[in-house]
Amino acid sequence: MKIESNWKHGNSLGLDITGNTYMLTMTATKLTQSHISGYYNNENDDSIRLMDKTYTEQTARYIQLVSRMEEKYAKDFVELPKVVFCGNQSAGKSSLLEAIANVQLPRSHETCTRCVMEIRMHETSKTTSWECSLSLRIEYDKNNKPLSEADRKSYPFCKALHNPKDVELMAYRAQKALLNPSEKPDFYLNHQPPDKSKKENNEIEFSMNIVCLYIKGPNVPNLSLVDLPGIIECMINVPQDVSRKLVATIKDLTTEYVKKPKSIIVATIPCDSEDEHQGIHNIINEVDPEKSRTVFVLTKPDRIEEETHERWIRKLENLSGPDYFVVMNPNQAKLIHGVTFTQAREEEEQWFENTQPWCSSIYKDRLGVKRLRARLENLLIGKIRENIPKLMDDISDKLKDAVGKLKELPQPPVNAQIEINRVTKMCEDKIRHKLERSGGTDLNDKNDTMWEKIRNQLKEYKTAIENERPAFVLVSLTARTLLVDVLQNIPTLGHNSGPFYSISVTTMKIANGYSPKDKTFIEESKNIKDIINQARGCLLPGRVPHEVSDSIIRAYQRHWKKHSTQCLKNMFDIMWGEIEQIIRDSAKQYKKLRFFLEGRAKQRLESRKENCEELIESFSDLELRRSCTSDNRVADMKNKYQTELVKLVPNDTEAATVVADVKAYYELSLRRYTDYVCMAITNKYIFGFSENWQNSMTSDIFVDDIEHTGRRIELKELVEEDPVMAERRSTCEKTINRLKDMKNELDVFTYSTS
């Protein structure tokens, strides 16, 4: 069966039946009285009656589809078409909705609509009984602020009702529960309304949460309706700031619902007011300026002043404008006397048939609840059918997205020992890859700065230790020049086995006023000479013992160790930062295993650091023990230094010899020591950390106790998944299952209706 709709504003609705194909069409021409008379009234004419059995079954299936989608929280993924009732307070909105749904809702002045009510209805066979289920859908907190998706919930409020007369009281209780969120909802299951003379006391005046009514049974219209709180301009008996806030809340709530493109808007306008001044007009003009999905319903036509009917009739005649319907619901007196829905509809028909100008109007197809209900039913079904292809596309896109997110999450553990080995091996591979990649860095990874940090640290270390070099200042009074030999100009050994670089000496003029009383021939030469004299013993003058140079060299070498130790400490911080991140990334789903591996890795890194410190200690001890080398280039360097210095200060040859000896050997010793320290840190500490890493992490994990716990390790404890990760996976899986169910149901539905 195919149903096609073409909704033109203000046009009359006809139904053509050809075999099993139903065509809902609209005619743009004005219908004559003969065409319209009896429209919807001929109970026996199946060719024009929209509630035909076959058609009813078809429309019921569409509403059931939407209901099932709602029950599966399809609203979390896609928006479904609904008929939204809105209007100013006391515009007759709730009475209209009652008339369409054939159930009474809370309606006293204290219990007007103070929350959203959603009513889903579908017709069942004559052999079934009427039933109404009530549930609460919580999407906002007590301050009407949206809850996160995880905090949203929906649950039944009471047992299913089988008598329509019970709906009003139970709906009142459900609304009461929403208006008092600090109490559990079942607290109000047996709550009785207070005496009419007493004021209702609630925690909040309005709630954006939803009371859901699901009604099914014989002769039930196939509709999905939403009843919103009436728009108000102000509230009495409340502070002004509270009033302004509540007024804004209701307007925002109304806008939120009616702005959805899939919503069919039913705006109620009482005939005893200027409709253009109704607040609902401003909202509709904003969200639906063309009025392409808005139906205006004029209520209380009996209150139209004499001789002012014409302007209301013109609204019905405006075929190019929005749809207008007129309804006549029972007044308060009749409601108090218990008028039934059947009686109300009969009285409405009689009133329109006997009251001018309605009885002579050719637009009787827009008079009465019965015709409005049929119209809304067809509009809703058309909207649902129109949106099914888009709905399927949306669900497919969201399903693809959810599957992609699930694939990004690690798989849950199957075997604890295998999973622990997998994670530790992953860590080892990542560490090795980071350490051994070609060139030290990955040019495509802008965040990988480990080797850059290591190189900078080694550079800082070398600079710090080079700053410990001895520096001597030589003064030549005869030439009135100052010879400065500082570390920047000290030649250094090359990496090759060739000769030393040439010696470079810097001289500068002695400042005016300089005299021998101000400086000695060699700065520190007095100290050097003292050392020479103390060490000479029985040696002849002119012979300088090697202990002099050794003592000066060792005095500067003693500072090396502290710089080496600090460099190693800084390397520990760099390494730990990288390793900790690798472990966190690899074991992110297992919190306990992550902590365990972090503890062991840090312990291993500390142990490696201690071993490296011992090497540095041995290097320092060897350098401090005795000056020793087999490199002949030191002698060449010393001779070149000495020759240059003696030329400049010929009267101080002993001190010049010591300076040359210190400079030559110190350079070799400094390069040798820093090279060994850098090799130890790089090879023994940095690269050595990854050697046999996996076994060191798990060698005793399967047989020993965790240190300091005093109990045996349970493997399954280590791979207990992080609750946050497990919840994320569970959410993804539930989302996928729900989307698959929705997709399958839509596929089956589309196939069965094609």
Secondary structure in CASP SS format (residue, H / E / C, confidence):
PFRMAT SS
TARGET T0000
AUTHOR 0000-0000-0000
METHOD secondary structure of the structure
MODEL  1
M C 1.00
K C 1.00
I E 1.00
E E 1.00
S C 1.00
N C 1.00
W C 1.00
K C 1.00
H C 1.00
G C 1.00
N C 1.00
S E 1.00
L E 1.00
G E 1.00
L E 1.00
D E 1.00
I E 1.00
T E 1.00
G C 1.00
N C 1.00
T E 1.00
Y E 1.00
M E 1.00
L E 1.00
T E 1.00
M E 1.00
T E 1.00
A C 1.00
T C 1.00
K C 1.00
L C 1.00
T C 1.00
Q H 1.00
S H 1.00
H H 1.00
I H 1.00
S C 1.00
G C 1.00
Y C 1.00
Y C 1.00
N C 1.00
N C 1.00
E C 1.00
N C 1.00
D C 1.00
D C 1.00
S C 1.00
I C 1.00
R C 1.00
L C 1.00
M C 1.00
D C 1.00
K H 1.00
T H 1.00
Y H 1.00
T H 1.00
E H 1.00
Q H 1.00
T H 1.00
A H 1.00
R H 1.00
Y H 1.00
I H 1.00
Q H 1.00
L H 1.00
V H 1.00
S H 1.00
R H 1.00
M H 1.00
E H 1.00
E H 1.00
K C 1.00
Y C 1.00
A H 1.00
K H 1.00
D H 1.00
F C 1.00
V C 1.00
E C 1.00
L C 1.00
P C 1.00
K E 1.00
V E 1.00
V E 1.00
F E 1.00
C E 1.00
G E 1.00
N E 1.00
Q C 1.00
S C 1.00
A C 1.00
G C 1.00
K H 1.00
S H 1.00
S H 1.00
L H 1.00
L H 1.00
E H 1.00
A H 1.00
I H 1.00
A H 1.00
N C 1.00
V C 1.00
Q C 1.00
L C 1.00
P C 1.00
R C 1.00
S C 1.00
H C 1.00
E C 1.00
T C 1.00
C C 1.00
T C 1.00
R C 1.00
C C 1.00
V E 1.00
M E 1.00
E E 1.00
I E 1.00
R E 1.00
M E 1.00
H E 1.00
E E 1.00
T C 1.00
S C 1.00
K C 1.00
T C 1.00
T C 1.00
S C 1.00
W C 1.00
E E 1.00
C E 1.00
S E 1.00
L E 1.00
S E 1.00
L E 1.00
R E 1.00
I E 1.00
E C 1.00
Y E 1.00
D C 1.00
K C 1.00
N C 1.00
N C 1.00
K C 1.00
P E 1.00
L C 1.00
S C 1.00
E H 1.00
A H 1.00
D H 1.00
R C 1.00
K E 1.00
S E 1.00
Y E 1.00
P E 1.00
F C 1.00
C C 1.00
K C 1.00
A C 1.00
L E 1.00
H C 1.00
N C 1.00
P H 1.00
K H 1.00
D H 1.00
V H 1.00
E H 1.00
L H 1.00
M H 1.00
A H 1.00
Y H 1.00
R H 1.00
A H 1.00
Q H 1.00
K H 1.00
A H 1.00
L H 1.00
L H 1.00
N C 1.00
P C 1.00
S C 1.00
E C 1.00
K C 1.00
P H 1.00
D H 1.00
F H 1.00
Y H 1.00
L C 1.00
N C 1.00
H C 1.00
Q C 1.00
P C 1.00
P C 1.00
D C 1.00
K C 1.00
S C 1.00
K C 1.00
K C 1.00
E C 1.00
N C 1.00
N C 1.00
E C 1.00
I C 1.00
E C 1.00
F C 1.00
S C 1.00
M C 1.00
N C 1.00
I E 1.00
V E 1.00
C E 1.00
L E 1.00
Y E 1.00
I E 1.00
K E 1.00
G E 1.00
P C 1.00
N C 1.00
V C 1.00
P C 1.00
N C 1.00
L E 1.00
S E 1.00
L E 1.00
V E 1.00
D E 1.00
L C 1.00
P C 1.00
G C 1.00
I E 1.00
I C 1.00
E C 1.00
C C 1.00
M C 1.00
I C 1.00
N C 1.00
V C 1.00
P C 1.00
Q H 1.00
D H 1.00
V H 1.00
S H 1.00
R H 1.00
K H 1.00
L H 1.00
V H 1.00
A H 1.00
T H 1.00
I H 1.00
K H 1.00
D H 1.00
L H 1.00
T H 1.00
T H 1.00
E H 1.00
Y H 1.00
V H 1.00
K C 1.00
K C 1.00
P C 1.00
K C 1.00
S E 1.00
I E 1.00
I E 1.00
V E 1.00
A E 1.00
T E 1.00
I E 1.00
P E 1.00
C C 1.00
D C 1.00
S C 1.00
E C 1.00
D H 1.00
E H 1.00
H H 1.00
Q C 1.00
G H 1.00
I H 1.00
H H 1.00
N H 1.00
I H 1.00
I H 1.00
N H 1.00
E H 1.00
V H 1.00
D C 1.00
P C 1.00
E C 1.00
K C 1.00
S C 1.00
R C 1.00
T E 1.00
V E 1.00
F E 1.00
V E 1.00
L E 1.00
T E 1.00
K C 1.00
P H 1.00
D H 1.00
R H 1.00
I C 1.00
E C 1.00
E C 1.00
E C 1.00
T C 1.00
H H 1.00
E H 1.00
R H 1.00
W H 1.00
I H 1.00
R H 1.00
K H 1.00
L H 1.00
E H 1.00
N C 1.00
L C 1.00
S C 1.00
G C 1.00
P C 1.00
D E 1.00
Y E 1.00
F E 1.00
V E 1.00
V C 1.00
M C 1.00
N C 1.00
P C 1.00
N C 1.00
Q H 1.00
A H 1.00
K H 1.00
L H 1.00
I H 1.00
H C 1.00
G C 1.00
V C 1.00
T C 1.00
F H 1.00
T H 1.00
Q H 1.00
A H 1.00
R H 1.00
E H 1.00
E H 1.00
E H 1.00
E H 1.00
Q H 1.00
W H 1.00
F H 1.00
E H 1.00
N H 1.00
T C 1.00
Q C 1.00
P C 1.00
W H 1.00
C H 1.00
S H 1.00
S C 1.00
I C 1.00
Y C 1.00
K H 1.00
D H 1.00
R H 1.00
L E 1.00
G C 1.00
V H 1.00
K H 1.00
R H 1.00
L H 1.00
R H 1.00
A H 1.00
R H 1.00
L H 1.00
E H 1.00
N H 1.00
L H 1.00
L H 1.00
I H 1.00
G H 1.00
K H 1.00
I H 1.00
R H 1.00
E H 1.00
N H 1.00
I H 1.00
P H 1.00
K H 1.00
L H 1.00
M H 1.00
D H 1.00
D H 1.00
I H 1.00
S H 1.00
D H 1.00
K H 1.00
L H 1.00
K H 1.00
D H 1.00
A H 1.00
V H 1.00
G H 1.00
K H 1.00
L H 1.00
K H 1.00
E H 1.00
L C 1.00
P C 1.00
Q C 1.00
P C 1.00
P C 1.00
V C 1.00
N C 1.00
A H 1.00
Q H 1.00
I H 1.00
E H 1.00
I H 1.00
N H 1.00
R H 1.00
V H 1.00
T H 1.00
K H 1.00
M H 1.00
C H 1.00
E H 1.00
D H 1.00
K H 1.00
I H 1.00
R H 1.00
H H 1.00
K H 1.00
L H 1.00
E H 1.00
R C 1.00
S C 1.00
G C 1.00
G C 1.00
T C 1.00
D C 1.00
L C 1.00
N C 1.00
D C 1.00
K C 1.00
N C 1.00
D C 1.00
T C 1.00
M H 1.00
W H 1.00
E H 1.00
K H 1.00
I H 1.00
R H 1.00
N H 1.00
Q H 1.00
L H 1.00
K H 1.00
E H 1.00
Y H 1.00
K H 1.00
T H 1.00
A H 1.00
I H 1.00
E H 1.00
N C 1.00
E C 1.00
R C 1.00
P C 1.00
A C 1.00
F E 1.00
V E 1.00
L E 1.00
V E 1.00
S E 1.00
L C 1.00
T C 1.00
A C 1.00
R C 1.00
T E 1.00
L E 1.00
L E 1.00
V E 1.00
D E 1.00
V C 1.00
L H 1.00
Q H 1.00
N H 1.00
I C 1.00
P C 1.00
T C 1.00
L C 1.00
G C 1.00
H C 1.00
N C 1.00
S C 1.00
G C 1.00
P C 1.00
F C 1.00
Y C 1.00
S C 1.00
I C 1.00
S C 1.00
V C 1.00
T E 1.00
T E 1.00
M E 1.00
K E 1.00
I C 1.00
A C 1.00
N C 1.00
G C 1.00
Y C 1.00
S C 1.00
P C 1.00
K C 1.00
D C 1.00
K C 1.00
T C 1.00
F C 1.00
I E 1.00
E C 1.00
E C 1.00
S H 1.00
K H 1.00
N H 1.00
I H 1.00
K H 1.00
D H 1.00
I H 1.00
I H 1.00
N H 1.00
Q H 1.00
A H 1.00
R H 1.00
G C 1.00
C C 1.00
L C 1.00
L C 1.00
P C 1.00
G C 1.00
R C 1.00
V C 1.00
P C 1.00
H H 1.00
E H 1.00
V H 1.00
S H 1.00
D H 1.00
S H 1.00
I H 1.00
I H 1.00
R H 1.00
A H 1.00
Y H 1.00
Q H 1.00
R C 1.00
H C 1.00
W H 1.00
K H 1.00
K H 1.00
H H 1.00
S H 1.00
T H 1.00
Q H 1.00
C H 1.00
L H 1.00
K H 1.00
N H 1.00
M H 1.00
F H 1.00
D H 1.00
I H 1.00
M H 1.00
W H 1.00
G H 1.00
E H 1.00
I H 1.00
E H 1.00
Q H 1.00
I H 1.00
I H 1.00
R H 1.00
D H 1.00
S H 1.00
A C 1.00
K C 1.00
Q C 1.00
Y C 1.00
K H 1.00
K H 1.00
L H 1.00
R H 1.00
F H 1.00
F H 1.00
L H 1.00
E H 1.00
G H 1.00
R H 1.00
A H 1.00
K H 1.00
Q H 1.00
R H 1.00
L H 1.00
E H 1.00
S H 1.00
R H 1.00
K H 1.00
E H 1.00
N H 1.00
C H 1.00
E H 1.00
E H 1.00
L H 1.00
I H 1.00
E H 1.00
S H 1.00
F H 1.00
S H 1.00
D H 1.00
L H 1.00
E H 1.00
L H 1.00
R H 1.00
R C 1.00
S C 1.00
C C 1.00
T C 1.00
S C 1.00
D C 1.00
N C 1.00
R H 1.00
V H 1.00
A H 1.00
D H 1.00
M H 1.00
K H 1.00
N H 1.00
K H 1.00
Y H 1.00
Q H 1.00
T H 1.00
E H 1.00
L H 1.00
V H 1.00
K H 1.00
L H 1.00
V C 1.00
P C 1.00
N C 1.00
D C 1.00
T H 1.00
E H 1.00
A H 1.00
A H 1.00
T H 1.00
V H 1.00
V H 1.00
A H 1.00
D H 1.00
V H 1.00
K H 1.00
A H 1.00
Y H 1.00
Y H 1.00
E H 1.00
L H 1.00
S H 1.00
L H 1.00
R H 1.00
R H 1.00
Y H 1.00
T H 1.00
D H 1.00
Y H 1.00
V H 1.00
C H 1.00
M H 1.00
A H 1.00
I H 1.00
T H 1.00
N H 1.00
K H 1.00
Y H 1.00
I H 1.00
F H 1.00
G H 1.00
F H 1.00
S C 1.00
E C 1.00
N C 1.00
W H 1.00
Q H 1.00
N H 1.00
S H 1.00
M H 1.00
T H 1.00
S C 1.00
D C 1.00
I C 1.00
F C 1.00
V C 1.00
D C 1.00
D E 1.00
I C 1.00
E C 1.00
H C 1.00
T C 1.00
G C 1.00
R C 1.00
R E 1.00
I C 1.00
E C 1.00
L H 1.00
K H 1.00
E H 1.00
L H 1.00
V C 1.00
E C 1.00
E C 1.00
D C 1.00
P H 1.00
V H 1.00
M H 1.00
A H 1.00
E H 1.00
R H 1.00
R H 1.00
S H 1.00
T H 1.00
C H 1.00
E H 1.00
K H 1.00
T H 1.00
I H 1.00
N H 1.00
R H 1.00
L H 1.00
K H 1.00
D H 1.00
M H 1.00
K H 1.00
N H 1.00
E H 1.00
L H 1.00
D H 1.00
V H 1.00
F H 1.00
T H 1.00
Y H 1.00
S H 1.00
T H 1.00
S C 1.00
END
